[in-house]
């Protein structure tokens, strides 16, 4: 890999992380009543997304929908089969209960994401409209309607939000 290719990968990762971090900062500012600061963080987060998408396109990281779904299935599968199990084990060994819980929630949900992507791939072109709901505690993603209780973290139905 060339230096520029590595730089694009690093820039994509950095911009992506900045987006997520600034959105979390915006939520905190909003909770504290700092609406203007929250708006600034959201604006910067959007700008970071523009940068990340530009870097990803430059790396030829966006294909057609079939390719993108296959990439998503592979990525999610890697996460729940290899990455998160290793992270969970390390957190257990280090006694890091909060990290273990965070990794475990993500691990459970990544398996669901892989299945949803595979389903979309298998039904591409004949997909029926469906609503998606996401648990704000663990990220559990479900079709059609939110469950009364999250099967991953146990959160109540009110913890789910509908994806616009």
C-alpha atoms as a printed R data frame, in Angstrom:
    type eleno elety resid chain resno       x       y      z
1   ATOM     1    CA   UNK     A     1   0.000   0.000  0.000
2   ATOM     2    CA   UNK     A     2   1.332   3.424 -0.917
3   ATOM     3    CA   UNK     A     3   1.807   6.195  1.637
4   ATOM     4    CA   UNK     A     4  -1.109   8.107  0.097
5   ATOM     5    CA   UNK     A     5  -3.384   5.057  0.254
6   ATOM     6    CA   UNK     A     6  -2.519   4.624  3.944
7   ATOM     7    CA   UNK     A     7  -3.068   8.333  4.527
8   ATOM     8    CA   UNK     A     8  -6.524   8.086  2.923
9   ATOM     9    CA   UNK     A     9  -7.403   5.142  5.200
10  ATOM    10    CA   UNK     A    10  -6.145   7.018  8.253
11  ATOM    11    CA   UNK     A    11  -7.943  10.216  7.243
12  ATOM    12    CA   UNK     A    12 -11.177   8.293  6.653
13  ATOM    13    CA   UNK     A    13 -10.919   6.702 10.105
14  ATOM    14    CA   UNK     A    14 -10.097  10.007 11.784
15  ATOM    15    CA   UNK     A    15 -12.889  11.947 10.093
16  ATOM    16    CA   UNK     A    16 -15.375   9.158 10.849
17  ATOM    17    CA   UNK     A    17 -14.403   9.158 14.510
18  ATOM    18    CA   UNK     A    18 -14.608  12.941 14.689
19  ATOM    19    CA   UNK     A    19 -18.155  12.790 13.293
20  ATOM    20    CA   UNK     A    20 -19.319  10.340 15.966
21  ATOM    21    CA   UNK     A    21 -17.472  12.173 18.744
22  ATOM    22    CA   UNK     A    22 -18.954  15.552 17.774
23  ATOM    23    CA   UNK     A    23 -22.463  14.058 17.670
24  ATOM    24    CA   UNK     A    24 -21.936  12.739 21.211
25  ATOM    25    CA   UNK     A    25 -20.640  16.164 22.247
26  ATOM    26    CA   UNK     A    26 -23.758  17.742 20.695
27  ATOM    27    CA   UNK     A    27 -26.030  15.458 22.723
28  ATOM    28    CA   UNK     A    28 -24.213  16.430 25.912
29  ATOM    29    CA   UNK     A    29 -24.358  20.154 25.100
30  ATOM    30    CA   UNK     A    30 -28.084  19.790 24.345
31  ATOM    31    CA   UNK     A    31 -28.650  18.051 27.712
32  ATOM    32    CA   UNK     A    32 -26.860  20.905 29.451
33  ATOM    33    CA   UNK     A    33 -29.028  23.484 27.660
34  ATOM    34    CA   UNK     A    34 -26.304  24.795 25.326
35  ATOM    35    CA   UNK     A    35 -28.347  24.681 22.118
36  ATOM    36    CA   UNK     A    36 -25.995  26.855 20.062
37  ATOM    37    CA   UNK     A    37 -22.942  24.795 21.015
38  ATOM    38    CA   UNK     A    38 -24.886  21.621 20.193
39  ATOM    39    CA   UNK     A    39 -25.728  23.080 16.793
40  ATOM    40    CA   UNK     A    40 -22.055  23.905 16.175
41  ATOM    41    CA   UNK     A    41 -21.001  20.359 17.085
42  ATOM    42    CA   UNK     A    42 -23.643  18.949 14.697
43  ATOM    43    CA   UNK     A    43 -22.481  21.272 11.907
44  ATOM    44    CA   UNK     A    44 -18.863  20.204 12.391
45  ATOM    45    CA   UNK     A    45 -19.972  16.557 12.484
46  ATOM    46    CA   UNK     A    46 -21.652  17.006  9.097
47  ATOM    47    CA   UNK     A    47 -18.474  18.573  7.706
48  ATOM    48    CA   UNK     A    48 -16.431  15.636  8.986
49  ATOM    49    CA   UNK     A    49 -18.871  13.307  7.188
50  ATOM    50    CA   UNK     A    50 -18.276  15.205  3.944
51  ATOM    51    CA   UNK     A    51 -14.533  14.701  4.414
52  ATOM    52    CA   UNK     A    52 -14.877  11.007  5.318
53  ATOM    53    CA   UNK     A    53 -17.092  10.285  2.309
54  ATOM    54    CA   UNK     A    54 -14.678  12.079 -0.010
55  ATOM    55    CA   UNK     A    55 -11.765  10.004  1.306
56  ATOM    56    CA   UNK     A    56 -13.765   6.764  1.025
57  ATOM    57    CA   UNK     A    57 -14.772   7.520 -2.573
58  ATOM    58    CA   UNK     A    58 -11.170   8.385 -3.422
59  ATOM    59    CA   UNK     A    59 -10.143   4.943 -2.086
60  ATOM    60    CA   UNK     A    60 -12.818   3.358 -4.316
61  ATOM    61    CA   UNK     A    61 -14.515   2.223 -1.116
62  ATOM    62    CA   UNK     A    62 -18.060   2.698 -2.405
63  ATOM    63    CA   UNK     A    63 -19.284   0.167 -4.932
64  ATOM    64    CA   UNK     A    64 -22.701  -0.690 -6.268
65  ATOM    65    CA   UNK     A    65 -25.386  -1.821 -3.834
66  ATOM    66    CA   UNK     A    66 -24.622  -5.538 -4.227
67  ATOM    67    CA   UNK     A    67 -20.928  -4.923 -3.560
68  ATOM    68    CA   UNK     A    68 -21.734  -2.621 -0.635
69  ATOM    69    CA   UNK     A    69 -24.091  -5.166  0.941
70  ATOM    70    CA   UNK     A    70 -21.474  -7.916  0.579
71  ATOM    71    CA   UNK     A    71 -18.874  -5.630  2.153
72  ATOM    72    CA   UNK     A    72 -21.261  -4.840  5.010
73  ATOM    73    CA   UNK     A    73 -22.029  -8.536  5.640
74  ATOM    74    CA   UNK     A    74 -18.310  -9.351  5.667
75  ATOM    75    CA   UNK     A    75 -17.477  -6.461  7.991
76  ATOM    76    CA   UNK     A    76 -20.236  -7.221 10.480
77  ATOM    77    CA   UNK     A    77 -19.392 -10.932 10.398
78  ATOM    78    CA   UNK     A    78 -15.725 -10.214 11.126
79  ATOM    79    CA   UNK     A    79 -16.765  -8.046 14.059
80  ATOM    80    CA   UNK     A    80 -19.041 -10.605 15.741
81  ATOM    81    CA   UNK     A    81 -16.910 -13.684 14.969
82  ATOM    82    CA   UNK     A    82 -13.394 -12.359 15.609
83  ATOM    83    CA   UNK     A    83 -12.991  -8.754 16.697
84  ATOM    84    CA   UNK     A    84 -15.509  -8.440 19.528
85  ATOM    85    CA   UNK     A    85 -14.904 -11.882 21.038
86  ATOM    86    CA   UNK     A    86 -11.225 -10.944 21.392
87  ATOM    87    CA   UNK     A    87 -12.133  -7.546 22.852
88  ATOM    88    CA   UNK     A    88 -14.595  -9.141 25.293
89  ATOM    89    CA   UNK     A    89 -11.984 -11.642 26.479
90  ATOM    90    CA   UNK     A    90  -9.370  -8.914 27.028
91  ATOM    91    CA   UNK     A    91 -11.867  -6.795 28.977
92  ATOM    92    CA   UNK     A    92 -12.781  -9.800 31.136
93  ATOM    93    CA   UNK     A    93  -9.116 -10.537 31.874
94  ATOM    94    CA   UNK     A    94  -8.538  -6.899 32.817
95  ATOM    95    CA   UNK     A    95 -11.678  -6.673 34.948
96  ATOM    96    CA   UNK     A    96 -13.086  -3.886 32.782
97  ATOM    97    CA   UNK     A    97 -16.806  -4.602 33.312
98  ATOM    98    CA   UNK     A    98 -18.140  -1.532 31.470
99  ATOM    99    CA   UNK     A    99 -15.977  -2.257 28.421
100 ATOM   100    CA   UNK     A   100 -16.982  -5.925 28.532
101 ATOM   101    CA   UNK     A   101 -20.663  -4.925 28.550
102 ATOM   102    CA   UNK     A   102 -20.176  -2.385 25.730
103 ATOM   103    CA   UNK     A   103 -18.316  -4.927 23.589
104 ATOM   104    CA   UNK     A   104 -20.853  -7.667 24.373
105 ATOM   105    CA   UNK     A   105 -23.799  -5.487 23.371
106 ATOM   106    CA   UNK     A   106 -22.051  -4.518 20.133
107 ATOM   107    CA   UNK     A   107 -21.125  -8.139 19.431
108 ATOM   108    CA   UNK     A   108 -24.734  -9.292 19.749
109 ATOM   109    CA   UNK     A   109 -26.004  -6.498 17.545
110 ATOM   110    CA   UNK     A   110 -23.360  -6.929 14.806
111 ATOM   111    CA   UNK     A   111 -24.648 -10.476 14.253
112 ATOM   112    CA   UNK     A   112 -28.130  -9.023 13.734
113 ATOM   113    CA   UNK     A   113 -26.793  -6.383 11.352
114 ATOM   114    CA   UNK     A   114 -25.044  -9.060  9.272
115 ATOM   115    CA   UNK     A   115 -28.347 -10.932  9.027
116 ATOM   116    CA   UNK     A   116 -30.287  -7.820  8.031
117 ATOM   117    CA   UNK     A   117 -27.730  -6.985  5.340
118 ATOM   118    CA   UNK     A   118 -27.809 -10.562  4.047
119 ATOM   119    CA   UNK     A   119 -31.601 -10.464  3.948
120 ATOM   120    CA   UNK     A   120 -31.485  -7.190  1.998
121 ATOM   121    CA   UNK     A   121 -28.960  -8.719 -0.418
122 ATOM   122    CA   UNK     A   122 -31.028 -11.876 -0.867
123 ATOM   123    CA   UNK     A   123 -34.133  -9.818 -1.587
124 ATOM   124    CA   UNK     A   124 -32.544  -6.971 -3.540
125 ATOM   125    CA   UNK     A   125 -35.003  -5.538 -6.034
126 ATOM   126    CA   UNK     A   126 -37.995  -7.032 -4.281
127 ATOM   127    CA   UNK     A   127 -37.519  -5.554 -0.825
128 ATOM   128    CA   UNK     A   128 -40.785  -4.589  0.848
129 ATOM   129    CA   UNK     A   129 -40.837  -1.272  2.685
130 ATOM   130    CA   UNK     A   130 -40.100  -1.862  6.353
131 ATOM   131    CA   UNK     A   131 -39.462   0.377  9.329
132 ATOM   132    CA   UNK     A   132 -36.354  -0.053 11.450
133 ATOM   133    CA   UNK     A   133 -36.043   0.683 15.156
134 ATOM   134    CA   UNK     A   134 -32.780   1.012 17.098
135 ATOM   135    CA   UNK     A   135 -32.256   0.644 20.835
136 ATOM   136    CA   UNK     A   136 -30.585   3.785 22.169
137 ATOM   137    CA   UNK     A   137 -28.845   1.740 24.882
138 ATOM   138    CA   UNK     A   138 -27.190  -1.109 22.934
139 ATOM   139    CA   UNK     A   139 -27.891  -0.483 19.239
140 ATOM   140    CA   UNK     A   140 -30.179  -3.507 18.794
141 ATOM   141    CA   UNK     A   141 -31.792  -3.067 15.384
142 ATOM   142    CA   UNK     A   142 -35.209  -4.538 14.610
143 ATOM   143    CA   UNK     A   143 -37.635  -4.488 11.736
144 ATOM   144    CA   UNK     A   144 -41.311  -3.477 11.793
145 ATOM   145    CA   UNK     A   145 -41.755  -2.402 15.416
146 ATOM   146    CA   UNK     A   146 -39.808  -2.048 18.627
147 ATOM   147    CA   UNK     A   147 -40.138  -4.930 21.086
148 ATOM   148    CA   UNK     A   148 -41.546  -4.340 24.571
149 ATOM   149    CA   UNK     A   149 -38.114  -5.203 25.957
150 ATOM   150    CA   UNK     A   150 -34.770  -5.182 24.159
151 ATOM   151    CA   UNK     A   151 -33.550  -8.769 23.780
152 ATOM   152    CA   UNK     A   152 -29.912  -7.665 24.035
153 ATOM   153    CA   UNK     A   153 -29.800  -5.203 26.938
154 ATOM   154    CA   UNK     A   154 -33.267  -5.429 28.484
155 ATOM   155    CA   UNK     A   155 -34.157  -1.771 27.871
156 ATOM   156    CA   UNK     A   156 -37.837  -0.861 27.701
157 ATOM   157    CA   UNK     A   157 -39.626  -0.193 24.416
158 ATOM   158    CA   UNK     A   158 -39.317   3.566 24.980
159 ATOM   159    CA   UNK     A   159 -35.532   3.259 24.535
160 ATOM   160    CA   UNK     A   160 -36.051   2.447 20.837
161 ATOM   161    CA   UNK     A   161 -36.199   5.139 18.185
162 ATOM   162    CA   UNK     A   162 -37.542   4.863 14.655
163 ATOM   163    CA   UNK     A   163 -34.974   5.376 11.919
164 ATOM   164    CA   UNK     A   164 -36.163   8.210  9.657
